[in-house]
Amino acid sequence: MSTPRALLLDIGGVLLTSAHERMGVLGDRRPGLGSFTEIRGLLGPRPDVAWDEVLAGRASERGYWAARAAEYAALVDDRSSRGVPALMDVLYPEDEDPGLFRPEVVALMDDAHAAGLVVAALTNDLAAFHGDGDLTDHPVLGRFDTIVDGSVTGVLKPEPGAYRIALDAVGCAAGEVVFLDDIPGNCAGGRAAGLVTVEVDVRDPAASVADARNALGLGPPETSGKTRSGRPVSGSRR
């Protein structure tokens, strides 16, 4: 491995807590939705065969969430709840913003910046799932030096071109970049592109972040209510 020069992160499931984790929160808040929220990827009490297909690379993540959004809209019988962005608004409400981001990943970003590394995002669905408003003033998303969104470029992971676009954006060779993603196929694509890749297990994200710290040559984070930069994790989404 070359000396690390950049940290490249997926957003959903890596920086943002995964939608499946958020479904657990929704289920606690609205027990009547159990038929929907108990099927939540690797985290639910009931099997999620459709998500297993995504993890195996036999189905798309976008297709999975489109189907789950349709399921939710039918369950609540609300036309305004149709579509993936409407479901994401339910799963990621603004009033719960402090709990939406993984503090250990925000600390990783801040420490990478402090070490002089580029910190960038490579995501497939930020605009497609959460809207195309300007998010650069968000106190967490504003930490990125650049965000490469497949919703905008039209090139999605694990297509090789997605990683090439990201490498051009960060200005580094592949072996100088540590890449984190929670989808096995996207991680395989990253490895094929030559990136130093850490697969984030949403069942134990802290362990994956520790692996990323080791790959970047960073020490353990300080434990406090704020990250090392002193910037808070929480803030308005828009």
C-alpha positions in Angstrom: 0.0 0.0 0.0 1.2 3.5 -0.8 1.2 6.3 1.8 -2.5 7.2 2.2 -3.5 10.6 0.8 -7.3 10.4 0.8 -10.3 9.0 2.6 -13.2 8.1 0.3 -16.6 7.3 2.0 -19.9 6.0 0.9 -22.6 8.1 2.6 -25.7 5.9 3.3 -24.8 3.1 5.7 -21.3 4.4 6.3 -21.6 8.1 7.3 -25.4 8.1 7.7 -26.7 5.3 9.7 -28.3 2.8 7.3 -31.9 2.9 6.3 -32.3 -0.5 7.9 -31.2 0.9 11.2 -33.6 3.8 10.8 -36.4 1.3 10.1 -35.8 -0.2 13.6 -36.2 3.3 15.0 -39.4 3.8 13.0 -40.7 0.5 14.3 -40.1 1.5 17.9 -42.0 4.8 17.2 -44.8 3.2 15.3 -45.3 -0.4 16.4 -48.3 -0.8 14.0 -45.8 -0.8 11.1 -44.1 -4.1 12.3 -44.9 -5.9 9.1 -42.8 -3.4 7.3 -40.1 -2.5 9.8 -39.3 -6.0 11.0 -37.9 -6.9 7.6 -34.7 -4.8 7.5 -31.8 -6.4 5.9 -29.3 -8.0 8.2 -30.8 -6.3 11.3 -34.4 -7.4 11.4 -36.0 -10.2 13.4 -37.5 -11.5 10.1 -35.6 -12.6 7.0 -35.1 -10.1 4.2 -34.7 -12.3 1.1 -34.7 -9.3 -1.3 -31.8 -7.6 0.6 -29.9 -10.9 0.5 -30.2 -10.6 -3.3 -28.7 -7.1 -3.2 -25.8 -8.3 -1.1 -25.2 -11.2 -3.4 -25.1 -8.8 -6.4 -28.1 -10.3 -8.1 -30.4 -7.2 -7.5 -29.9 -3.5 -7.4 -30.0 -1.4 -4.2 -32.2 1.2 -6.0 -34.7 -1.5 -7.1 -34.8 -2.8 -3.5 -35.6 0.6 -2.0 -38.2 1.3 -4.7 -40.0 -1.8 -3.8 -39.8 -1.1 -0.1 -41.1 2.5 -0.7 -44.1 1.1 -2.6 -44.7 -1.4 0.3 -44.6 1.5 2.8 -46.9 3.7 0.8 -49.5 0.9 0.4 -49.3 0.1 4.1 -50.0 3.7 5.2 -52.3 4.4 2.3 -50.9 7.8 1.7 -50.3 9.1 -1.8 -47.8 11.7 -0.5 -45.7 8.9 0.9 -45.0 7.3 -2.5 -41.4 7.0 -3.8 -38.0 6.5 -2.3 -37.4 10.2 -1.3 -40.7 10.2 0.6 -39.7 7.0 2.5 -36.3 8.5 3.3 -38.0 11.6 4.7 -39.8 9.3 7.1 -36.7 7.3 8.0 -34.5 10.4 8.4 -36.6 13.1 10.0 -34.9 16.4 10.6 -35.9 16.5 14.3 -33.7 13.4 14.9 -30.7 14.8 13.1 -28.2 14.2 15.9 -28.8 10.5 15.7 -28.6 10.2 11.9 -24.8 10.3 11.5 -22.2 7.9 12.9 -20.1 9.9 15.4 -17.1 7.6 14.9 -17.1 8.2 11.1 -17.4 12.0 11.6 -14.4 11.7 14.0 -12.6 9.7 11.3 -13.2 12.4 8.8 -12.0 15.2 11.1 -8.9 13.2 12.1 -8.1 12.5 8.4 -8.4 16.2 7.6 -6.1 17.0 10.6 -3.6 14.5 9.1 -3.6 16.5 5.8 -5.7 13.9 3.9 -8.4 14.7 1.3 -11.8 13.6 2.5 -14.3 12.8 -0.2 -17.6 10.9 -0.8 -18.5 8.4 -3.5 -22.2 7.7 -3.3 -24.7 6.4 -5.7 -27.9 7.9 -4.4 -27.6 11.1 -2.3 -29.7 13.2 -4.7 -31.8 10.3 -5.9 -32.8 9.4 -2.3 -32.6 12.6 -0.4 -33.2 15.4 -2.9 -31.0 17.6 -5.0 -30.8 20.6 -2.7 -27.4 22.2 -1.9 -26.2 20.2 1.1 -22.7 21.7 1.3 -23.7 24.0 4.2 -24.7 21.0 6.3 -22.3 20.8 9.3 -21.5 17.1 8.6 -21.7 16.9 4.8 -19.9 20.2 4.5 -16.8 18.4 5.9 -16.3 16.7 2.5 -13.7 18.3 0.2 -15.8 16.9 -2.7 -18.9 14.7 -3.1 -19.1 12.4 -6.2 -22.8 11.4 -6.5 -23.8 8.8 -9.1 -27.2 10.4 -9.1 -25.5 13.4 -10.8 -22.7 11.7 -12.8 -24.9 8.9 -14.1 -22.2 6.3 -13.3 -23.0 4.1 -10.3 -20.8 1.8 -8.2 -19.7 -0.9 -8.9 -19.1 0.3 -12.5 -15.3 0.9 -12.9 -16.0 4.4 -14.2 -17.5 5.5 -10.8 -14.1 4.9 -9.1 -12.2 6.6 -11.9 -14.4 9.7 -11.5 -13.7 9.7 -7.7 -10.0 9.3 -8.2 -9.9 12.2 -10.6 -11.9 14.3 -8.1 -9.4 13.6 -5.2 -6.3 13.8 -7.4 -4.8 10.6 -6.0 -3.6 7.2 -7.3 -5.8 4.3 -6.4 -3.4 2.8 -3.9 -3.3 6.1 -2.0 -7.0 6.0 -1.2 -8.8 4.2 1.6 -12.4 3.5 0.6 -15.3 2.6 2.9 -18.6 1.1 1.7 -21.3 -1.2 3.2 -22.3 -3.0 0.0 -20.1 -6.1 -0.9 -20.4 -5.5 -4.6 -19.3 -1.9 -4.3 -16.3 -3.0 -2.2 -15.4 -5.6 -4.8 -15.5 -2.8 -7.4 -13.2 -0.7 -5.2 -10.7 -3.4 -4.8 -10.8 -4.1 -8.5 -10.0 -0.4 -9.1 -7.0 -0.7 -6.8 -8.5 1.2 -3.8 -7.6 0.1 -0.3 -11.1 -1.0 0.7 -12.8 -1.5 4.0 -16.2 -3.2 4.0 -18.4 -1.7 6.7 -20.5 -4.2 8.6 -23.6 -2.3 9.8 -23.9 -4.8 12.6 -20.5 -3.6 14.0 -19.6 -0.3 12.2 -17.1 0.7 15.0 -14.9 -2.3 14.1 -14.9 -1.3 10.5 -13.9 2.3 11.3 -11.1 1.0 13.5 -9.8 -1.0 10.4 -10.0 2.2 8.4 -8.0 4.1 11.0 -5.3 1.5 10.9 -5.2 1.6 7.1 -4.9 5.4 7.2 -2.2 5.3 10.0 -4.5 7.3 12.4 -4.5 6.7 16.1 -7.6 6.1 18.2 -10.1 9.0 18.4 -10.5 11.2 21.4 -13.7 10.5 23.4 -15.8 13.6 23.9 -19.1 15.1 22.8 -17.4 16.7 19.9 -14.9 15.6 17.2 -11.3 16.6 17.4 -11.9 19.7 15.3 -14.5 20.8 17.9 -17.2 20.8 15.3 -20.5 19.2 16.5 -21.9 16.1 14.8 -25.5 17.3 14.7 -27.1 20.0 12.7 -30.0 20.8 10.3 -30.1 18.6 7.2 -30.9 21.4 4.9 
